[in-house]
Amino acid sequence: MRRELPPDEGRAFFAGRDQPYKVEILDDLAGPLEYALRADVVKGAPQMGQIRVDFVPEAKAITRNLEIILDASGSMNAKLGGGTRFSVAKQVLADLVKQLPPDINVSLRVFGHRKGGPASCQDSELLIPPGPLNAATVTAKVNALRARGETPLVANLLLAGTDLAKAKAGTVVAITDGEESCKGNVQTVAAQLRAQGVQLVVNIVGFNLPNAKAVADWKSVAQSTGGRFFDAKTAGDLSAALREAVKLEYIAVDAAGKEVGKARVGQNLRLPEGTYTIVVRAGQPVKVEGVKISAEKPAALVLRRSASGWSLAPGEKP
């Protein structure tokens, strides 16, 4: 069955094109439908422009080096669904590493898996040192773990700085279900990491955290490093949070305050011609207003990282 695509649909799919197209669309009732598009269908469609937000070269290591910190404290044995918090975290983590880009370097640090009680405050192990991603190795190492100890997350965040010292920069994603229980000072994490000379973005996924204080503490730590905090209650929440935590995105907001597009930092974003506010979704959002998008001149911004956080400046054409 063939029919012409209505004008509105033509503009939505092929804005600015001036030649015929043939599109096959699956219709549940009629089966595949073929549409023949003519040039006059898209006449008057809005012109499209392009923007790109990218890192300065010295900051690109932040997205190329990822350290995962996994809480194996005893509270992770709490029941959740048909299993435990820990079994859910293991499965979600296994699914996540399968989806990571192949050129990323990944390290894995775990705490609380070998000892219980006060002695577990010193129980931290770099199970996988920084190196090319091997999803099968990460999954095997995680599946062999048991949850036993306390929650020395502050000490482990500082150890991540040591783990990534050679790379000089990276992203940390920490999964925890508890508050700091080994006398670590959550207020000084960012300052101590800066003192190590390593630029780290710390994202913390709170998984069924016990109280508002734990939420506030980990949110403060994440935001002080330019990272984000995610509050997860279910397996689905945890999965979604981890996917978000391993990427850094920017969005375009129109004059009405509506989000009209998003892309990862380092990727191009196509938008109708106009003026937008561009926001990088870091812990403390970084935004630039009045960014003009036109078909003739692509827009470009460059993202810089400093001790005080992120900043955006004009960059080269994408």
Secondary structure, 3 states (H helix, E strand, C coil): CEEECCHHHHHHHHCCCCCCEEEEEEECCCEEEEEEECHHHHCCCCCEEEEEEEECHHHCHHHHEEEEEEECEHHHHCEECCEEHHHHHHHHHHHHHHHCCCCCEEEEEEECCCCCCHHHHHCEEEEECCCECCHHHHHHHHHCCCCCECCCHHHHHHHHHHHCCCCCEEEEEEEECCCCCCCCCHHHHHHHHHHCCCEEEEEEEEECCCCHHHHHHHHHHHHHCCCCEEEECCHHHHHHHHHHHCCCEEEEECCCCCEEEEEECCCEEEEECEEEEEEECCCCCEEEEEEEECCCCCEEEEEEEECCEEEEEECCCC
